[in-house]
Amino acid sequence: MFNQKDFSLLSNFKNTETPCVTIYIPTYRAGNVQEDKIRFKNAISEAINQLTNKSVSGENAMGKKDAQQFLTPAIELLENDNFWLQLSDGLAVFVGANHFSYFVSPIDFPEMVYVNNHFYLRYMLPMLKDEKRFFVLALSQNEVRFFEGNKNSITPVKIEDLVPNGIEEIVGVEDNVTNLQVHSGGSGNTIIHGHGGGKDNKNETLKKYFRDIDSGLMEMLHDEDAPMVIYSVENQIPIYQEVSNYSNIHDEYITGNPESDDPSLIHEKAWSVLEGYFNEKYENAKENFNQNLVDGKASFSIHEIVPASIHGKVNTLFVDTEEEIIWGKYDDEKFTINLHEKRQPDSICLLNKVALETFENGGTVYNRPRMEMPRVVSHTNAVFRY
């Protein structure tokens, strides 16, 4: 799962001597391996073209053999047949000097190859702070499953090394103390009973079980704030809410036994709980933009927004997901931007720049199609802090 540590490493990876290559492609979850591989192969070919093109890479332009050598890790990934059987909705690949990383994502990326002295990370931001990103904790006494989702998809997250594998692990540890016994009931649920403690012993064991789950999850979620929906039998949900240290457990939840539900059904149930919450949050953000525009504390001019983002002035940014590249350059002395009609060797993508600067300065970034933005005449809208 892409996290803040991954983002920081990639955002700080800049190299003036050798290029940084970013590749995004949409992928299928199953059944279209050849199409996915062809798309990635074409992306590698485009990366070679850009690496060898002086109008793109400038003085760092390579010969074809050197470019192929530089992209060896990506080429080896293409030839890894097992990898292509385990995809989600998108694949992001980053290649730099002595660096190679890739991320399988529940986000449907556009096809893009970007070669510059930095990585293109705008499309990774929804994996950290997407306004429609959420988690689901599917919790029972027999198993624990965890999912990361957004409006369109959900992806299981591997947590086996972080959490206990059912309450029996906890009872086994505490058996000599609580004198509890465990067996499986006819419904497949674990039944706990013992001597003297009765319900109190069972609740204490559940709390211990849930604390261990929460402790393991917090190793992964310590810097997250996306809403988490709990899916469990109703009487267990308040017990988990009581012991959890996660900062944003959603008030509404899904009741029932999640053990037999496949991910698509869990996504359907979770989105029905969260859709109204996300819609209201976004409409409030749009209304806030309109109010601040009247007061002179908002803008839809990229000439104003880029310098403002660099200086930490942007509180909320709306950026067009359907526009991939706006080429230009920021003038550090004049605090202005120059737009480039065509790419030049010193061009950067200003949409990537403004999104990353806003995010790294603590602002909120909304990635939306332009027709859903407050002012549709521009690729960027921003609310300023002052």
C-alpha positions in Angstrom: 0.0 0.0 0.0 1.4 3.4 -1.0 2.0 5.5 2.1 3.5 8.8 3.2 7.0 7.3 3.5 6.9 6.2 -0.1 5.6 9.6 -1.2 8.4 11.5 0.7 11.1 9.3 -0.9 9.8 9.8 -4.4 9.0 13.5 -4.0 12.5 14.2 -2.7 14.2 12.1 -5.4 15.5 14.7 -7.9 18.5 14.3 -10.1 20.0 16.9 -12.4 22.5 14.4 -14.0 20.2 11.4 -14.9 16.5 11.4 -15.7 13.6 10.2 -13.6 11.1 8.1 -15.5 7.4 7.9 -14.4 5.0 5.4 -16.0 1.3 5.2 -15.4 -1.0 2.6 -17.1 -4.6 1.5 -16.4 -4.8 -2.3 -15.8 -7.4 -5.0 -15.3 -8.0 -7.0 -12.2 -8.1 -10.3 -14.1 -8.5 -11.8 -17.5 -6.6 -9.3 -19.6 -2.9 -10.1 -18.9 -1.8 -9.7 -22.6 -3.5 -6.3 -23.0 -1.9 -5.1 -19.8 1.5 -6.3 -20.8 1.2 -4.7 -24.3 0.2 -1.4 -22.8 3.2 -1.5 -20.4 5.5 -2.6 -23.3 4.3 0.4 -25.3 5.0 2.7 -22.2 8.5 1.4 -22.0 9.1 2.1 -25.7 7.8 5.7 -25.2 10.1 6.1 -22.2 13.0 5.0 -24.4 11.9 7.6 -27.0 11.9 10.4 -24.4 15.2 9.3 -22.8 16.9 9.5 -26.2 15.2 12.7 -27.4 17.3 15.8 -26.7 14.2 18.1 -26.9 12.9 16.2 -23.9 15.9 15.1 -21.9 18.3 17.9 -22.9 21.9 17.3 -22.0 20.9 14.0 -20.2 19.6 12.4 -23.5 20.9 8.9 -23.8 21.7 6.5 -26.6 19.2 3.8 -27.2 21.3 1.0 -25.5 21.9 3.2 -22.5 18.2 3.9 -22.2 17.3 0.2 -22.4 19.9 -0.5 -19.7 18.5 2.3 -17.5 15.0 0.8 -17.8 16.2 -2.8 -17.1 14.1 -3.1 -13.9 10.9 -2.1 -15.8 11.7 -4.5 -18.6 12.3 -7.4 -16.1 8.9 -6.5 -14.5 7.3 -6.9 -18.0 8.8 -10.4 -18.2 7.6 -11.4 -14.7 4.5 -13.5 -15.6 3.4 -14.0 -12.0 3.3 -10.3 -11.4 0.7 -9.7 -14.2 -1.7 -12.1 -12.6 -2.0 -9.9 -9.4 -3.1 -6.5 -10.6 -5.8 -4.0 -9.6 -7.0 -1.0 -11.5 -3.7 0.9 -12.1 0.0 0.5 -12.1 2.6 3.2 -11.3 6.3 2.6 -12.0 9.2 4.9 -11.0 12.8 4.5 -12.4 15.7 6.6 -11.4 19.4 6.3 -10.8 19.7 3.4 -8.4 16.0 3.5 -7.8 13.1 1.3 -9.0 9.7 1.0 -7.4 6.2 0.2 -8.5 2.7 0.3 -7.0 -0.4 -1.6 -7.8 -3.3 0.7 -7.2 -7.1 0.7 -6.9 -7.1 3.9 -9.0 -7.7 3.8 -12.7 -4.7 5.8 -14.0 -4.5 7.4 -17.4 -1.7 6.2 -19.7 1.3 8.5 -19.2 5.1 8.5 -19.5 6.9 11.4 -18.0 10.7 11.9 -18.2 12.2 14.8 -16.2 14.6 15.4 -13.4 11.8 14.5 -10.9 8.9 12.0 -10.7 5.3 12.8 -11.7 3.3 12.1 -8.5 0.0 14.0 -8.9 -1.9 10.8 -9.7 -0.5 9.2 -6.5 -2.1 11.8 -4.2 -5.5 10.1 -4.1 -3.8 7.0 -2.5 -2.9 9.3 0.4 -5.6 11.9 0.7 -8.3 11.3 -1.8 -11.6 12.8 -0.7 -13.3 9.5 -1.8 -10.7 7.1 -0.3 -11.8 4.9 2.6 -11.0 1.8 4.5 -13.1 -1.1 5.5 -12.4 -3.3 8.5 -14.3 -6.6 8.1 -14.2 -8.0 11.6 -15.3 -11.4 13.1 -14.0 -13.7 15.8 -12.7 -16.1 13.2 -10.9 -13.7 10.8 -9.9 -10.1 10.1 -9.9 -8.6 6.6 -8.9 -5.1 5.7 -9.7 -3.2 2.5 -8.7 0.1 0.8 -11.4 1.5 -1.5 -12.6 4.5 -3.4 -15.8 5.3 -5.3 -15.1 2.8 -8.1 -13.2 -0.1 -6.5 -11.9 -1.8 -3.5 -8.6 -3.8 -2.9 -7.8 -6.3 -0.1 -4.7 -5.2 1.9 -2.5 -8.0 3.3 -2.4 -7.7 7.1 -1.6 -11.3 8.2 1.7 -10.3 9.7 0.1 -7.5 11.7 -3.0 -8.9 13.3 -4.0 -12.1 15.1 -5.6 -14.9 13.0 -8.9 -15.1 14.9 -9.7 -14.8 18.6 -8.5 -18.4 19.3 -4.9 -17.0 19.2 -5.8 -14.6 22.0 -7.7 -17.3 24.0 -4.8 -19.6 23.7 -2.5 -17.0 25.3 -4.9 -16.2 28.1 -6.4 -19.6 28.7 -4.5 -20.3 31.9 -5.5 -17.0 33.3 -9.2 -16.8 32.3 -9.9 -20.6 32.2 -11.8 -20.0 29.0 -12.7 -22.7 26.6 -13.3 -22.3 22.8 -15.2 -24.3 20.3 -16.9 -23.7 17.0 -20.7 -23.4 17.0 -22.9 -24.8 14.3 -23.1 -21.4 12.5 -19.3 -21.3 12.1 -18.9 -18.6 14.8 -16.4 -19.1 17.7 -18.1 -19.6 21.1 -16.3 -18.7 24.3 -17.2 -20.0 27.7 -15.5 -20.6 31.0 -15.8 -20.7 34.7 -17.1 -17.9 36.8 -16.5 -14.9 34.5 -19.2 -15.6 31.9 -20.0 -12.5 29.8 -17.4 -10.3 31.5 -14.6 -12.8 30.6 -15.9 -12.9 27.0 -15.9 -9.1 26.7 -12.4 -8.8 28.2 -11.2 -11.4 25.7 -12.9 -9.5 22.8 -11.2 -6.3 24.0 -7.8 -8.0 24.1 -8.4 -9.4 20.6 -9.5 -6.0 19.3 -6.6 -4.2 20.9 -4.2 -6.5 19.3 -5.9 -6.0 15.9 -5.9 -2.2 16.3 -2.2 -2.2 17.5 -1.2 -4.1 14.3 -3.3 -1.9 12.0 -1.9 1.3 13.5 1.6 0.2 12.5 0.2 0.7 8.9 -2.3 3.5 9.5 -0.5 5.8 12.0 -0.3 8.6 9.4 -3.7 8.0 7.8 -6.9 9.9 8.2 -9.3 8.4 5.6 -12.6 7.3 7.1 -12.8 3.7 8.2 -16.0 1.7 8.1 -16.3 -1.2 10.5 -18.2 -4.3 9.2 -19.1 -6.7 12.1 -21.9 -8.0 14.2 -23.6 -5.1 15.9 -22.7 -5.8 19.5 -19.0 -6.0 18.7 -18.7 -2.7 16.9 -18.9 -0.4 20.0 -16.2 -2.6 21.7 -13.8 -2.1 18.8 -14.6 1.7 18.7 -13.8 1.9 22.4 -10.3 0.3 22.2 -9.2 1.7 18.8 -6.7 4.5 18.4 -7.6 5.2 14.8 -8.6 8.9 14.4 -11.4 8.6 11.8 -13.7 5.6 12.4 -16.9 6.5 10.5 -20.0 7.0 12.7 -22.1 4.7 10.4 -21.1 1.1 10.1 -22.1 -2.2 8.4 -23.8 -4.8 10.5 -23.6 -8.6 10.0 -21.1 -11.3 9.6 -18.6 -10.3 6.8 -16.9 -13.7 6.5 -18.9 -14.9 3.4 -18.9 -11.5 1.5 -16.6 -11.1 -1.5 -14.8 -7.7 -2.0 -17.3 -6.4 -4.5 -20.2 -6.9 -2.1 -18.2 -5.3 0.7 -17.5 -2.3 -1.6 -21.2 -2.0 -2.4 -22.1 -2.0 1.2 -19.4 0.4 2.2 -20.1 2.9 -0.6 -23.8 3.0 0.4 -22.7 4.1 3.9 -20.1 6.7 2.7 -21.5 8.2 -0.5 -23.6 10.8 1.2 -20.8 11.8 3.5 -18.4 12.3 0.6 -20.9 14.2 -1.6 -21.7 16.6 1.3 -18.1 17.2 2.0 -17.3 18.1 -1.6 -20.3 20.4 -2.0 -19.2 22.2 1.1 -15.7 22.6 -0.3 -17.2 24.1 -3.6 -19.4 26.5 -1.7 -16.4 27.6 0.4 -14.5 28.3 -2.8 -17.4 30.5 -4.1 -17.6 32.5 -0.9 -13.9 33.1 -0.8 -13.8 34.1 -4.5 -16.2 37.0 -3.6 -13.8 38.0 -0.8 -10.7 37.9 -3.0 -9.3 34.8 -1.2 -9.7 32.4 -4.1 -8.6 32.2 -7.7 -9.0 30.1 -10.9 -5.9 31.6 -12.5 -2.9 29.2 -12.8 -0.6 32.3 -12.9 -1.8 33.1 -9.3 -2.2 29.6 -8.0 1.2 28.1 -8.8 3.2 30.8 -7.0 0.7 30.8 -4.1 1.1 27.0 -3.7 4.9 27.2 -3.6 4.7 29.7 -0.8 2.2 27.7 1.2 -0.7 30.0 0.6 -3.1 27.4 -0.9 -5.5 25.8 1.5 -7.7 23.9 -0.9 -6.9 23.0 -4.5 -9.2 21.7 -7.2 -7.3 20.2 -10.1 -8.5 18.7 -13.4 -8.0 15.0 -13.6 -8.7 15.0 -17.4 -5.9 17.4 -18.3 -2.5 15.5 -18.0 0.1 18.1 -18.8 0.4 21.9 -18.8 4.0 22.7 -19.7 5.8 25.7 -18.2 8.4 27.0 -15.8 8.4 28.8 -12.5 10.6 31.9 -12.1 12.1 31.8 -8.6 13.1 35.5 -8.7 9.9 37.1 -10.1 7.5 34.5 -8.4 5.8 34.1 -11.8 5.2 31.3 -14.3 5.9 31.1 -18.0 3.6 28.8 -20.0 5.2 26.8 -22.8 3.0 26.0 -25.8 5.3 23.0 -26.5 7.6 21.2 -24.2 11.1 22.6 -23.8 14.1 20.9 -22.1 13.5 23.0 -18.9 9.7 22.5 -18.9 7.8 21.0 -16.0 4.2 20.0 -15.7 2.6 22.9 -13.7 -0.4 20.8 -12.7 1.9 18.3 -11.1 3.9 21.2 -9.5 0.8 22.9 -8.0 -0.7 19.7 -6.7 2.5 18.5 -4.9 3.3 21.9 -3.5 -0.3 22.2 -2.1 -0.2 18.7 -0.6 3.3 19.1 0.9 2.3 22.4 2.5 -0.7 20.8 4.3 -3.4 21.8 1.8 -6.3 19.6 0.5 -6.2 18.5 -3.1 -9.4 17.5 -4.9 -8.8 15.6 -8.1 -12.0 16.0 -10.2 -13.0 16.3 -13.9 -13.2 19.9 -14.8 -17.0 19.9 -15.2 -17.2 19.1 -11.5 -15.0 21.9 -10.3 -16.3 25.2 -8.9 -15.1 27.2 -12.0 -15.0 25.1 -15.1 -13.2 27.7 -17.2 -9.8 26.7 -15.6 -7.9 23.5 -14.9 -7.1 24.7 -11.4 -9.2 26.4 -8.7 -7.8 27.4 -5.3 -8.9 28.7 -1.9 -6.1 30.7 -0.2 -5.2 30.7 3.5 -4.8 34.5 3.5 
